[in-house]
Each structure stands twice: as structure tokens, then as C-alpha cells.
Amino acid sequence: MKVGIDTNVLFYSLNKDNPFHREARENLATLVENCSAVITQQNLVELAAALTKRGTTPKEAEKHIRNFAEAIPVLKPIAETLELLLDRMKDSTLTGARLFDLYLAVTLMSNGVDHLYTYNERDFRNIEGLSLWKPL
Amino acid sequence: MGMVVKSVRVKEEIWENLRRLSKEENRPLAQLLNEALEKYLIEKGGKKAAEKIRRLPELSLGNEPLSREEIYEGRY
């Protein structure tokens, strides 16, 4: 089973101030060890944005992004991704930044990944075809 | 995950053994090959990559939760 990793998991695994820091880092390491974890290019761009918004320089952020990209397979949108996004938008009430949640979900699903590890479960609960991953 | 078609050179004896095993177990060649490669990657690459994650630097970025709204709204 492949599990998509949400940006908040990557961010918390770096951020020692967050209460989920240790849990996020250890769960992520376990998924990586089993070759189950995947991320998308979108996650890496979002992580860069989040890090720099919280005071990290772009130069430092680049190193952190590269560390993740070297340890976890990075999925790219494919031809079916846009079609799936547009199809889901027809029956969706999502607006604004929430559409990026949907785009992440369809990027994973169009690459055959149907599980997501996230700390923003509410945002993904109603996306059909995507299950939320929980540690055993 | 999706499947891709790739061309690689393999030793003939390995290929023939794989075909024999595929017939004996009545399972597709691609399935056997994927299982073997995945096992190899877990043994060789997974532990090393996981260690890299465990040794990531620890940053101090505040204890506020991260949301996609924060990332995309008020972009500047």
C-alpha cells in the first residue's frame, strides 16, 4: 500500500515546536523504511512556501526540500490528473485554497495512491476514493 | 501506483528462471518482478532513506498548526 504524505507531516517532522513533531517524524520514517511513502511536487512547493513564511531563508529551505526529495519518491501530475480534478470540481463545493487540497488528492489518486497521511483530516474526509492513513 | 513499461537487460538465466517460476505459480511475470524489486528496495534503500528522515535537522518554526490556507492565502 502506498501512502501520500501531506505537507503538514513534512513540516511537523522538521518543526520541533509542534506537538506532533516526534510522532510525524517517526511515522514518516517508518513509512519510508517500508517503501510506502510517496510525496508530490505540490507538497514540496508548499513546504518551501511554509518554511519561508515562517522565517527560513530560501537557501535553507532548498536543503530541506532536497532532503525529502532524496528520501521519498516524488509523484508528478499526469494527463489524467487534470481531467480528474475537473470532474470532481463539478460536484464539489470547495473554493479558494481548498481546491489545492483536491488537487493534491487527485494527483495521488491518478497515480494509483489511495491513502493520505495528514494532520488536516477534516479537509480530506469527503474526497471519495481517498482514505486517511492511521498508524497501527 | 501506476505501471510503466521499461527496457532493461537481464541475464538470460535469470529471465528463464523467472518465466519458469511464473508458469509454476501461475502468476504474471510483472507481478513476480515487482515483488522482487520491492523487497530489494526495502532491504537496500528503505532503511537508508528512513535513517535520513530520522536525522533531519530540527527547526524552531512556532507551534501554530499549518494549513493550506496559510500557504496559499496572503501569499506575500
Backbone of each chain as ProteinMPNN parsed JSONL, in Angstrom:
{"seq_chain_A": "MKVGIDTNVLFYSLNKDNPFHREARENLATLVENCSAVITQQNLVELAAALTKRGTTPKEAEKHIRNFAEAIPVLKPIAETLELLLDRMKDSTLTGARLFDLYLAVTLMSNGVDHLYTYNERDFRNIEGLSLWKPL", "coords_chain_A": {"N_chain_A": [[0.841, -1.193, 0.0], [0.598, 2.166, -0.913], [1.238, 5.359, 0.49], [0.292, 8.659, 0.441], [1.97, 11.578, 1.5], [1.11, 14.302, 3.409], [1.701, 17.877, 3.267], [1.771, 19.06, 5.798], [2.702, 17.016, 7.441], [5.344, 16.685, 6.602], [6.264, 19.211, 7.304], [5.816, 19.299, 10.112], [7.504, 17.265, 10.855], [9.91, 18.457, 10.691], [9.688, 20.612, 12.394], [10.392, 21.306, 15.569], [8.934, 22.611, 17.472], [6.312, 21.954, 17.24], [3.554, 20.075, 18.572], [3.132, 17.583, 17.352], [5.529, 16.797, 16.384], [7.51, 14.675, 17.001], [5.994, 12.357, 16.626], [5.156, 12.674, 13.933], [7.63, 12.598, 12.612], [8.61, 10.02, 13.254], [6.558, 8.303, 12.315], [6.662, 8.965, 9.604], [9.279, 8.161, 8.984], [9.02, 5.401, 9.367], [7.155, 4.723, 7.355], [8.677, 5.408, 5.14], [10.767, 3.615, 5.407], [9.469, 1.212, 4.854], [9.083, 1.544, 2.212], [6.654, 2.71, 1.526], [5.869, 5.354, 1.515], [4.973, 8.218, -0.403], [5.425, 11.36, -2.068], [4.238, 14.465, -3.526], [5.066, 16.779, -6.17], [3.73, 19.109, -5.626], [3.528, 19.069, -2.799], [6.17, 19.611, -2.092], [6.614, 22.177, -3.067], [4.724, 23.545, -1.561], [5.774, 23.077, 0.982], [8.14, 24.53, 0.8], [7.06, 27.084, 0.607], [5.753, 27.267, 3.102], [7.889, 26.999, 4.914], [9.485, 29.263, 4.307], [7.679, 31.272, 4.847], [7.606, 31.093, 7.554], [10.026, 32.082, 8.315], [12.372, 30.791, 7.466], [15.216, 30.916, 5.34], [15.255, 31.085, 1.711], [17.477, 29.668, 0.749], [18.15, 27.909, 2.854], [15.74, 26.525, 2.96], [15.758, 25.198, 0.537], [17.632, 23.163, 0.979], [16.288, 21.556, 2.847], [14.074, 20.747, 1.355], [15.338, 19.284, -0.637], [16.385, 17.181, 0.887], [14.044, 15.729, 1.552], [13.17, 15.107, -1.043], [15.136, 13.392, -1.848], [14.8, 11.232, -0.232], [12.221, 10.266, -0.461], [9.963, 8.981, -2.887], [8.947, 11.13, -5.545], [5.937, 12.099, -6.853], [4.452, 13.08, -9.96], [2.031, 15.262, -11.532], [-0.14, 13.682, -13.902], [-1.479, 13.059, -17.238], [-4.138, 12.335, -16.725], [-4.665, 13.6, -14.344], [-5.54, 16.32, -14.371], [-7.965, 16.002, -15.681], [-9.356, 14.431, -13.85], [-9.444, 16.206, -11.696], [-11.058, 18.282, -12.742], [-13.38, 16.863, -13.195], [-14.122, 16.146, -10.57], [-14.534, 18.667, -9.533], [-16.954, 19.474, -10.567], [-19.01, 18.475, -8.966], [-18.44, 19.553, -6.54], [-18.154, 21.581, -3.557], [-15.999, 22.977, -2.898], [-13.852, 25.791, -2.563], [-11.528, 28.475, -3.399], [-8.442, 28.294, -1.613], [-8.928, 25.722, -0.794], [-9.217, 24.178, -3.013], [-6.715, 23.363, -3.649], [-6.291, 21.309, -1.905], [-7.932, 19.387, -3.045], [-6.624, 19.126, -5.491], [-4.192, 17.993, -4.685], [-5.183, 15.554, -3.746], [-6.271, 14.392, -6.126], [-3.991, 14.23, -7.659], [-2.565, 12.28, -6.3], [-4.427, 10.131, -6.475], [-4.689, 9.766, -9.258], [-2.252, 8.737, -9.773], [-2.493, 6.272, -8.726], [-2.502, 6.076, -5.957], [-4.142, 5.684, -2.931], [-4.299, 6.392, -0.272], [-3.812, 8.744, 2.381], [-1.638, 10.452, 4.545], [-2.21, 12.785, 6.895], [-2.44, 15.769, 8.939], [-4.531, 17.401, 8.735], [-7.21, 16.266, 8.704], [-9.914, 16.814, 8.398], [-10.107, 18.294, 6.064], [-9.901, 16.463, 4.036], [-11.724, 14.508, 4.347], [-14.092, 14.121, 2.918], [-13.441, 13.39, 0.352], [-13.99, 11.345, -2.19], [-12.72, 8.109, -2.712], [-10.288, 8.455, -1.573], [-8.562, 7.458, 1.24], [-7.924, 8.049, 4.71], [-4.788, 7.686, 6.222], [-3.822, 5.88, 9.086], [-1.593, 5.323, 11.817], [-0.749, 1.964, 12.885]], "CA_chain_A": [[0.0, 0.0, 0.0], [1.329, 3.432, -0.96], [0.598, 6.407, 1.291], [0.711, 10.025, 0.164], [2.318, 12.316, 2.713], [0.69, 15.693, 3.259], [2.736, 18.867, 3.559], [1.883, 19.319, 7.244], [3.522, 15.95, 8.041], [6.74, 17.057, 6.312], [6.562, 20.42, 8.083], [5.903, 18.956, 11.55], [8.669, 16.405, 11.088], [11.065, 19.358, 10.84], [9.429, 21.676, 13.371], [10.41, 20.743, 16.928], [7.985, 23.339, 18.321], [4.955, 21.433, 17.066], [3.305, 18.896, 19.423], [3.14, 16.333, 16.572], [6.86, 16.668, 15.764], [8.132, 13.344, 17.122], [5.085, 11.38, 16.006], [5.218, 12.84, 12.472], [8.936, 12.156, 12.127], [8.751, 8.576, 13.375], [5.636, 7.667, 11.365], [7.193, 9.179, 8.254], [10.455, 7.293, 8.821], [8.548, 4.018, 9.235], [6.571, 4.577, 6.013], [9.792, 5.459, 4.181], [11.505, 2.35, 5.556], [8.698, 0.168, 4.166], [8.884, 2.0, 0.828], [5.226, 3.001, 1.337], [5.611, 6.791, 1.443], [5.196, 8.994, -1.625], [5.019, 12.762, -1.992], [4.038, 15.052, -4.848], [5.792, 18.046, -6.351], [2.936, 20.133, -4.932], [3.921, 19.065, -1.388], [7.488, 20.226, -1.914], [6.462, 23.624, -3.269], [4.001, 24.034, -0.378], [6.702, 23.078, 2.11], [9.032, 25.676, 0.601], [6.282, 28.286, 0.952], [5.51, 27.281, 4.553], [9.156, 27.247, 5.622], [9.941, 30.639, 4.119], [6.736, 32.147, 5.544], [7.911, 31.044, 8.996], [11.334, 32.674, 8.611], [13.521, 30.088, 6.887], [15.647, 31.545, 4.086], [15.101, 30.176, 0.566], [18.655, 28.8, 0.64], [17.982, 26.824, 3.838], [14.563, 25.742, 2.57], [16.161, 24.318, -0.586], [18.299, 21.972, 1.535], [15.273, 20.695, 3.467], [13.275, 20.172, 0.265], [16.17, 18.272, -1.287], [16.445, 16.009, 1.769], [12.82, 14.937, 1.365], [13.095, 14.599, -2.426], [16.104, 12.294, -1.986], [14.415, 10.094, 0.611], [10.844, 9.819, -0.734], [9.618, 9.156, -4.307], [8.131, 12.325, -5.825], [4.991, 11.887, -7.951], [4.117, 14.263, -10.76], [0.713, 15.164, -12.168], [-0.124, 13.032, -15.223], [-2.551, 13.573, -18.103], [-5.45, 12.101, -16.118], [-4.821, 14.378, -13.112], [-6.382, 17.5, -14.617], [-9.312, 15.534, -16.017], [-9.984, 14.005, -12.594], [-9.711, 17.426, -10.925], [-12.215, 18.976, -13.324], [-14.544, 16.001, -12.978], [-14.524, 16.257, -9.161], [-14.984, 20.046, -9.256], [-18.348, 19.634, -10.998], [-19.927, 18.158, -7.865], [-17.782, 19.948, -5.301], [-18.422, 22.929, -3.05], [-14.708, 23.532, -2.482], [-13.478, 27.05, -3.215], [-10.282, 29.092, -2.943], [-7.264, 27.454, -1.328], [-9.344, 24.318, -0.58], [-9.065, 23.437, -4.272], [-5.388, 22.745, -3.656], [-6.471, 20.004, -1.242], [-8.485, 18.486, -4.057], [-5.58, 18.871, -6.495], [-3.279, 17.011, -4.091], [-5.877, 14.261, -3.708], [-6.392, 13.793, -7.462], [-2.63, 13.88, -8.128], [-2.274, 10.965, -5.709], [-5.325, 9.09, -6.993], [-4.397, 9.484, -10.671], [-1.025, 7.923, -9.762], [-2.803, 4.978, -8.115], [-2.317, 6.117, -4.495], [-5.47, 5.978, -2.381], [-4.222, 6.696, 1.162], [-3.11, 10.001, 2.679], [-1.296, 10.739, 5.937], [-2.322, 14.232, 7.066], [-2.968, 16.252, 10.218], [-5.74, 18.178, 8.43], [-8.101, 15.213, 8.232], [-11.213, 17.399, 8.039], [-10.064, 18.803, 4.69], [-9.872, 15.374, 3.043], [-12.659, 13.463, 4.763], [-15.186, 13.887, 1.963], [-12.95, 13.159, -1.007], [-14.264, 9.94, -2.497], [-11.606, 7.376, -3.313], [-9.068, 8.689, -0.803], [-8.713, 7.098, 2.657], [-6.917, 8.651, 5.585], [-3.906, 6.677, 6.812], [-3.575, 5.976, 10.542], [-0.609, 4.32, 12.253], [-1.376, 0.806, 13.556]], "C_chain_A": [[0.889, 1.262, 0.0], [0.53, 4.507, -0.222], [1.171, 7.767, 0.886], [0.948, 10.76, 1.477], [1.927, 13.775, 2.521], [1.811, 16.639, 3.735], [2.895, 19.101, 5.062], [2.729, 18.245, 7.947], [5.012, 16.262, 7.824], [7.158, 18.226, 7.212], [6.737, 20.084, 9.572], [7.113, 18.067, 11.835], [9.954, 17.235, 11.212], [10.932, 20.28, 12.051], [9.322, 21.136, 14.802], [9.448, 21.46, 17.867], [6.579, 22.743, 18.256], [4.735, 20.192, 17.925], [3.328, 17.566, 18.669], [4.531, 16.01, 15.997], [7.408, 15.239, 15.804], [7.31, 12.274, 16.418], [5.188, 11.453, 14.477], [6.529, 12.291, 11.93], [9.052, 10.631, 12.164], [7.812, 7.831, 12.419], [6.153, 7.785, 9.931], [8.384, 8.251, 8.005], [10.025, 5.836, 8.627], [7.959, 3.779, 7.843], [7.654, 4.586, 4.94], [10.565, 4.135, 4.214], [10.802, 1.207, 4.818], [8.483, 0.468, 2.689], [7.408, 2.253, 0.533], [4.977, 4.48, 1.061], [5.866, 7.347, 0.04], [4.789, 10.437, -1.352], [4.807, 13.274, -3.409], [4.888, 16.324, -4.946], [5.069, 19.17, -5.616], [3.334, 20.226, -3.456], [5.233, 19.823, -1.177], [7.425, 21.741, -2.104], [5.75, 24.236, -2.054], [4.928, 24.1, 0.834], [7.664, 24.257, 2.009], [8.318, 26.967, 1.002], [6.106, 28.387, 2.469], [6.789, 27.615, 5.324], [9.572, 28.707, 5.51], [8.978, 31.632, 4.776], [7.015, 32.182, 7.043], [9.367, 31.428, 9.265], [12.546, 31.95, 8.077], [13.925, 30.785, 5.586], [15.417, 30.565, 2.932], [16.276, 29.2, 0.433], [18.559, 27.613, 1.616], [16.835, 25.914, 3.433], [14.927, 24.754, 1.465], [16.807, 23.036, -0.06], [17.271, 21.003, 2.127], [14.421, 19.999, 2.407], [14.05, 19.029, -0.393], [16.276, 17.006, -0.434], [15.225, 15.117, 1.581], [12.785, 14.304, -0.029], [14.063, 13.43, -2.647], [15.676, 11.046, -1.214], [13.068, 9.485, 0.217], [10.55, 9.998, -2.227], [8.656, 10.328, -4.514], [7.252, 12.058, -7.053], [4.725, 13.205, -8.667], [2.689, 14.126, -11.27], [0.854, 14.48, -13.519], [-1.324, 13.544, -16.005], [-3.92, 13.442, -17.426], [-5.708, 12.999, -14.899], [-5.77, 15.56, -13.32], [-7.82, 17.075, -14.902], [-10.065, 15.121, -14.744], [-10.325, 15.21, -11.718], [-10.984, 18.117, -11.435], [-13.495, 18.18, -13.098], [-15.058, 16.138, -11.54], [-15.053, 17.654, -8.838], [-16.463, 20.237, -9.588], [-19.327, 19.449, -9.844], [-19.389, 18.625, -6.519], [-18.223, 21.342, -4.86], [-17.119, 23.618, -2.633], [-14.382, 24.798, -3.274], [-12.099, 27.491, -2.718], [-9.171, 28.084, -2.699], [-7.639, 25.986, -1.127], [-9.21, 23.493, -1.864], [-7.675, 22.809, -4.381], [-5.39, 21.422, -2.884], [-6.936, 18.975, -2.268], [-7.428, 18.134, -5.1], [-4.556, 17.861, -5.967], [-3.91, 15.621, -4.133], [-5.926, 13.629, -5.097], [-5.025, 13.473, -8.065], [-2.253, 12.503, -7.584], [-3.117, 9.882, -6.388], [-5.029, 8.753, -8.449], [-3.082, 8.724, -10.817], [-1.236, 6.594, -9.034], [-2.617, 4.927, -6.608], [-3.657, 6.506, -3.863], [-5.473, 6.163, -0.862], [-3.418, 7.989, 1.361], [-2.87, 10.103, 4.179], [-1.277, 12.261, 6.088], [-2.751, 14.555, 8.495], [-4.136, 17.207, 9.991], [-6.797, 17.232, 7.878], [-9.431, 15.765, 7.729], [-11.245, 17.802, 6.555], [-10.171, 17.697, 3.64], [-10.946, 14.315, 3.284], [-13.689, 13.129, 3.685], [-14.716, 13.688, 0.524], [-13.058, 11.662, -1.307], [-13.057, 9.288, -3.169], [-10.294, 7.565, -2.577], [-9.343, 8.372, 0.669], [-7.607, 7.749, 3.47], [-6.116, 7.544, 6.252], [-3.731, 6.943, 8.297], [-2.506, 4.961, 10.913], [-1.302, 3.19, 13.001], [-1.259, 0.919, 15.066]], "O_chain_A": [[1.806, 1.391, 0.811], [-0.698, 4.551, -0.304], [2.377, 7.997, 0.976], [0.208, 10.579, 2.444], [2.37, 14.414, 1.567], [2.714, 16.258, 4.48], [4.005, 19.315, 5.548], [3.398, 18.537, 8.939], [5.828, 16.124, 8.736], [8.242, 18.231, 7.794], [7.692, 20.531, 10.207], [7.678, 18.112, 12.927], [10.952, 16.774, 11.765], [11.928, 20.677, 12.656], [8.295, 20.581, 15.193], [9.174, 20.959, 18.957], [5.752, 23.005, 19.129], [5.619, 19.339, 18.01], [3.524, 16.519, 19.287], [4.684, 15.066, 15.222], [7.732, 14.665, 14.765], [7.839, 11.412, 15.717], [5.293, 10.425, 13.808], [6.545, 11.601, 10.91], [9.537, 10.022, 11.211], [8.211, 6.851, 11.789], [6.088, 6.835, 9.151], [8.485, 7.632, 6.945], [10.606, 5.121, 7.81], [8.231, 2.751, 7.221], [7.561, 3.861, 3.95], [10.963, 3.61, 3.174], [11.454, 0.344, 4.23], [7.782, -0.269, 1.996], [6.957, 2.033, -0.591], [3.975, 4.827, 0.437], [6.846, 6.991, -0.615], [3.924, 10.706, -0.519], [5.155, 12.599, -4.378], [5.359, 16.86, -3.943], [5.699, 20.067, -5.056], [3.464, 21.326, -2.917], [5.386, 20.574, -0.214], [8.095, 22.493, -1.397], [6.126, 25.307, -1.58], [4.879, 25.05, 1.615], [7.967, 24.906, 3.01], [8.902, 27.832, 1.655], [6.287, 29.457, 3.05], [6.772, 28.411, 6.263], [9.967, 29.321, 6.501], [9.394, 32.705, 5.212], [6.707, 33.163, 7.72], [9.89, 31.128, 10.338], [13.662, 32.449, 8.219], [13.061, 31.199, 4.814], [15.387, 29.353, 3.146], [16.09, 28.046, 0.05], [18.848, 26.472, 1.255], [16.931, 24.692, 3.541], [14.46, 23.615, 1.46], [16.562, 21.951, -0.588], [17.366, 19.79, 1.938], [14.088, 18.821, 2.536], [13.503, 17.961, -0.668], [16.259, 15.894, -0.961], [15.351, 13.898, 1.465], [12.426, 13.138, -0.189], [13.844, 12.587, -3.517], [16.131, 9.94, -1.506], [12.799, 8.324, 0.524], [10.851, 11.053, -2.785], [7.69, 10.5, -3.77], [7.757, 11.821, -8.15], [4.766, 14.282, -8.073], [2.186, 13.013, -11.426], [1.855, 14.672, -14.21], [-2.096, 14.361, -15.505], [-4.761, 14.334, -17.542], [-6.853, 13.138, -14.471], [-6.693, 15.769, -12.533], [-8.77, 17.7, -14.43], [-11.248, 15.421, -14.582], [-11.372, 15.234, -11.071], [-11.863, 18.483, -10.656], [-14.557, 18.747, -12.841], [-16.263, 16.235, -11.31], [-15.916, 17.811, -7.974], [-17.144, 21.056, -8.971], [-20.332, 20.152, -9.743], [-19.83, 18.148, -5.474], [-18.614, 22.172, -5.68], [-17.144, 24.717, -2.08], [-14.604, 24.87, -4.482], [-11.574, 26.95, -1.745], [-8.982, 27.145, -3.472], [-6.793, 25.103, -1.265], [-9.104, 22.267, -1.815], [-7.482, 21.841, -5.116], [-4.594, 20.527, -3.17], [-6.415, 17.862, -2.349], [-7.341, 16.988, -5.542], [-4.106, 16.983, -6.703], [-3.263, 14.641, -4.504], [-5.648, 12.438, -5.232], [-4.902, 12.561, -8.882], [-1.698, 11.669, -8.299], [-2.596, 8.853, -6.819], [-5.107, 7.59, -8.843], [-2.821, 8.132, -11.864], [-0.276, 5.875, -8.757], [-2.579, 3.84, -6.032], [-4.238, 7.533, -4.215], [-6.529, 6.098, -0.232], [-2.482, 8.282, 0.618], [-3.774, 9.872, 4.982], [-0.443, 12.943, 5.492], [-3.348, 13.722, 9.177], [-4.675, 17.764, 10.948], [-7.231, 17.37, 6.734], [-10.004, 15.256, 6.766], [-12.269, 17.67, 5.885], [-10.496, 17.968, 2.484], [-11.065, 13.351, 2.527], [-14.108, 11.979, 3.559], [-15.507, 13.805, -0.412], [-12.327, 10.839, -0.757], [-12.457, 9.856, -4.081], [-9.297, 6.921, -2.903], [-10.247, 8.948, 1.272], [-6.499, 7.97, 2.979], [-6.68, 6.586, 6.781], [-3.519, 8.08, 8.718], [-2.504, 3.849, 10.384], [-2.313, 3.408, 13.669], [-1.728, 0.04, 15.79]]}, "seq_chain_B": "MGMVVKSVRVKEEIWENLRRLSKEENRPLAQLLNEALEKYLIEKGGKKAAEKIRRLPELSLGNEPLSREEIYEGRY", "coords_chain_B": {"N_chain_B": [[-0.041, 2.602, -7.317], [0.817, 3.736, -10.606], [1.646, 1.731, -13.538], [4.641, 1.256, -15.412], [6.271, 0.87, -18.588], [9.366, -0.462, -19.232], [12.63, -0.871, -20.733], [15.095, -3.152, -20.009], [18.301, -4.747, -19.632], [18.696, -8.124, -18.813], [20.237, -10.971, -17.216], [20.223, -13.974, -19.087], [19.73, -16.441, -17.864], [18.507, -15.698, -15.498], [16.185, -14.542, -16.442], [14.981, -16.769, -17.69], [14.574, -18.423, -15.471], [12.779, -16.867, -14.094], [10.597, -16.909, -15.828], [9.96, -19.608, -15.704], [9.236, -19.854, -13.003], [7.042, -18.178, -12.999], [5.248, -19.628, -14.562], [4.988, -21.947, -12.987], [3.862, -20.941, -10.622], [1.694, -19.781, -11.612], [1.376, -17.027, -11.962], [1.554, -13.603, -13.098], [4.501, -12.526, -14.872], [5.28, -9.865, -14.469], [4.238, -9.31, -11.972], [5.733, -10.963, -10.256], [8.259, -9.882, -10.693], [7.923, -7.247, -9.821], [7.4, -7.687, -7.085], [9.838, -8.8, -6.276], [11.642, -6.722, -6.817], [10.637, -4.732, -5.16], [11.045, -5.845, -2.636], [13.831, -5.93, -2.635], [14.395, -3.198, -2.757], [13.355, -2.316, -0.319], [15.047, -3.651, 1.433], [17.563, -2.595, 0.715], [17.341, 0.204, 0.127], [15.31, 1.38, 1.701], [15.853, 1.404, 4.505], [18.075, 3.1, 4.65], [17.048, 5.488, 3.61], [15.078, 5.97, 5.512], [16.622, 6.414, 7.727], [17.749, 8.795, 7.008], [15.542, 10.47, 7.205], [15.056, 10.292, 9.957], [17.249, 11.629, 10.873], [16.951, 14.24, 10.12], [17.397, 17.811, 10.272], [16.34, 19.707, 13.17], [14.01, 22.209, 13.379], [12.995, 25.441, 14.614], [9.966, 26.618, 14.43], [7.716, 27.761, 15.455], [4.581, 27.033, 17.199], [2.15, 26.965, 15.909], [-0.48, 25.366, 14.109], [-0.171, 24.051, 10.731], [-1.803, 25.091, 7.834], [-3.416, 24.684, 4.611], [-4.56, 27.017, 3.829], [-2.957, 28.94, 5.069], [-0.664, 28.611, 3.578], [-1.412, 29.28, 0.94], [-2.996, 31.592, 0.962], [-2.875, 35.164, 1.295], [-0.393, 35.507, 0.04], [2.063, 36.855, -0.009]], "CA_chain_B": [[0.751, 3.418, -8.227], [0.697, 3.313, -11.989], [2.68, 0.832, -14.048], [5.366, 1.796, -16.557], [6.962, -0.132, -19.411], [10.781, -0.084, -19.377], [13.505, -1.886, -21.324], [16.359, -3.336, -19.29], [18.979, -6.001, -19.954], [18.842, -9.029, -17.669], [20.92, -12.213, -17.567], [19.259, -14.89, -19.682], [19.342, -17.499, -16.921], [17.547, -15.111, -14.546], [14.926, -14.389, -17.175], [14.371, -18.09, -17.883], [14.093, -18.877, -14.158], [11.598, -16.067, -13.773], [9.496, -17.436, -16.651], [9.594, -20.925, -15.149], [8.525, -19.595, -11.736], [5.753, -17.582, -13.353], [4.371, -20.723, -15.001], [4.736, -22.829, -11.837], [2.983, -20.281, -9.641], [0.551, -19.25, -12.36], [1.262, -15.588, -11.687], [2.212, -12.847, -14.161], [5.918, -12.178, -14.711], [5.414, -8.5, -13.936], [3.938, -9.346, -10.537], [6.909, -11.537, -9.572], [9.355, -8.93, -10.811], [7.619, -6.117, -8.925], [7.585, -8.137, -5.695], [11.276, -8.979, -6.02], [12.295, -5.409, -6.794], [10.18, -4.008, -3.972], [11.753, -6.446, -1.498], [15.22, -5.477, -2.721], [14.457, -1.769, -2.428], [13.14, -2.172, 1.123], [16.286, -4.091, 2.101], [18.727, -1.743, 0.411], [17.128, 1.65, 0.12], [14.346, 1.855, 2.691], [16.49, 1.683, 5.806], [18.953, 4.258, 4.478], [16.191, 6.673, 3.45], [14.411, 6.212, 6.797], [17.637, 7.0, 8.614], [17.871, 10.192, 6.588], [14.388, 11.178, 7.783], [15.244, 10.366, 11.419], [18.358, 12.548, 11.159], [16.692, 15.585, 9.6], [17.595, 18.852, 11.29], [15.134, 20.127, 13.887], [13.872, 23.658, 13.269], [12.055, 26.066, 15.547], [9.122, 27.384, 13.498], [6.466, 28.136, 16.121], [3.728, 25.859, 17.428], [0.862, 27.066, 15.234], [-0.667, 24.327, 13.084], [-0.005, 24.504, 9.344], [-2.965, 24.79, 6.986], [-3.216, 25.08, 3.222], [-4.949, 28.436, 3.747], [-1.776, 29.737, 5.408], [0.309, 28.516, 2.487], [-1.841, 29.873, -0.33], [-3.671, 32.885, 1.062], [-1.93, 36.193, 1.745], [0.807, 34.818, -0.442], [3.323, 37.593, 0.114]], "C_chain_B": [[0.591, 2.868, -9.64], [1.834, 2.384, -12.402], [3.355, 1.506, -15.237], [6.029, 0.651, -17.308], [8.382, 0.356, -19.629], [11.536, -1.214, -20.069], [14.781, -1.973, -20.504], [16.982, -4.662, -19.727], [19.074, -6.845, -18.694], [19.565, -10.289, -18.138], [19.868, -13.223, -18.034], [18.789, -15.941, -18.687], [18.334, -16.964, -15.894], [16.175, -14.987, -15.198], [14.21, -15.734, -17.324], [13.824, -18.643, -16.563], [12.823, -18.137, -13.75], [10.383, -16.579, -14.548], [8.999, -18.769, -16.1], [8.756, -20.739, -13.878], [7.123, -19.041, -12.0], [4.758, -18.661, -13.77], [3.983, -21.603, -13.82], [3.716, -22.219, -10.875], [1.744, -19.683, -10.287], [0.28, -17.786, -12.003], [2.011, -14.812, -12.76], [3.674, -12.529, -13.82], [6.092, -10.816, -14.033], [5.174, -8.479, -12.423], [5.14, -9.88, -9.744], [8.068, -10.54, -9.552], [9.152, -7.737, -9.868], [7.846, -6.488, -7.461], [9.061, -8.228, -5.34], [11.982, -7.628, -5.912], [11.91, -4.618, -5.547], [10.91, -4.515, -2.721], [13.211, -5.957, -1.455], [15.337, -4.015, -2.281], [14.253, -1.536, -0.932], [14.424, -2.526, 1.874], [17.404, -3.07, 1.937], [18.478, -0.26, 0.643], [16.294, 2.175, 1.261], [14.982, 2.257, 4.006], [17.34, 2.965, 5.738], [18.123, 5.55, 4.39], [15.498, 7.015, 4.775], [15.379, 6.858, 7.784], [17.829, 8.483, 8.296], [16.735, 11.022, 7.19], [14.601, 11.354, 9.301], [16.328, 11.376, 11.798], [18.159, 13.946, 10.559], [16.984, 16.617, 10.675], [16.267, 19.206, 11.964], [15.095, 21.65, 13.888], [12.891, 24.164, 14.31], [11.197, 27.05, 14.74], [7.787, 27.775, 14.12], [5.53, 26.951, 16.246], [2.355, 25.958, 16.779], [0.726, 25.942, 14.21], [-0.507, 24.913, 11.682], [-1.247, 24.119, 8.54], [-2.654, 25.239, 5.563], [-3.632, 26.542, 3.019], [-3.732, 29.321, 4.031], [-0.786, 29.758, 4.233], [-0.121, 29.359, 1.289], [-2.471, 31.259, -0.198], [-2.738, 33.905, 1.695], [-0.54, 35.795, 1.331], [2.108, 35.546, -0.16], [3.63, 37.972, 1.548]], "O_chain_B": [[0.274, 1.695, -9.838], [2.845, 2.268, -11.71], [2.712, 2.244, -15.983], [6.312, -0.402, -16.736], [8.593, 1.453, -20.146], [11.13, -2.374, -20.0], [15.473, -0.971, -20.325], [16.277, -5.583, -20.141], [19.479, -6.358, -17.639], [19.514, -10.635, -19.318], [18.78, -13.321, -17.466], [17.611, -16.296, -18.655], [17.426, -17.681, -15.473], [15.148, -15.285, -14.589], [13.001, -15.834, -17.115], [12.754, -19.251, -16.531], [11.918, -18.709, -13.143], [9.282, -16.672, -14.004], [7.797, -19.029, -16.036], [7.717, -21.374, -13.701], [6.158, -19.388, -11.32], [3.587, -18.625, -13.392], [2.817, -21.965, -13.657], [2.822, -22.907, -10.381], [0.864, -19.15, -9.611], [-0.857, -17.37, -11.778], [3.008, -15.306, -13.288], [4.032, -12.299, -12.665], [6.932, -10.643, -13.15], [5.822, -7.731, -11.691], [5.513, -9.329, -8.708], [8.757, -10.377, -8.545], [10.087, -7.283, -9.208], [8.411, -5.708, -6.693], [9.49, -7.801, -4.268], [12.813, -7.419, -5.028], [12.738, -3.927, -4.954], [11.333, -3.734, -1.869], [13.744, -5.621, -0.397], [16.246, -3.643, -1.539], [14.896, -0.667, -0.342], [14.839, -1.831, 2.801], [18.099, -2.726, 2.894], [19.282, 0.437, 1.262], [16.526, 3.282, 1.747], [14.686, 3.319, 4.554], [17.318, 3.792, 6.649], [18.453, 6.561, 5.01], [15.346, 8.186, 5.122], [15.004, 7.729, 8.569], [18.039, 9.307, 9.186], [16.953, 12.15, 7.632], [14.355, 12.428, 9.85], [16.326, 11.913, 12.905], [19.099, 14.739, 10.501], [16.836, 16.333, 11.864], [15.199, 19.02, 11.381], [16.034, 22.303, 14.343], [12.062, 23.411, 14.822], [11.632, 28.154, 14.411], [6.834, 28.086, 13.406], [5.65, 25.977, 15.503], [1.482, 25.135, 17.055], [1.69, 25.6, 13.525], [-0.684, 26.113, 11.473], [-1.685, 22.969, 8.565], [-1.762, 26.055, 5.331], [-3.109, 27.221, 2.134], [-3.497, 30.314, 3.342], [-0.163, 30.778, 3.94], [0.692, 30.065, 0.694], [-2.475, 32.023, -1.164], [-1.906, 33.557, 2.533], [0.38, 35.747, 2.147], [3.16, 34.912, -0.078], [4.656, 38.597, 1.815]]}, "name": "protein", "num_of_chains": 2, "seq": "MKVGIDTNVLFYSLNKDNPFHREARENLATLVENCSAVITQQNLVELAAALTKRGTTPKEAEKHIRNFAEAIPVLKPIAETLELLLDRMKDSTLTGARLFDLYLAVTLMSNGVDHLYTYNERDFRNIEGLSLWKPLMGMVVKSVRVKEEIWENLRRLSKEENRPLAQLLNEALEKYLIEKGGKKAAEKIRRLPELSLGNEPLSREEIYEGRY"}
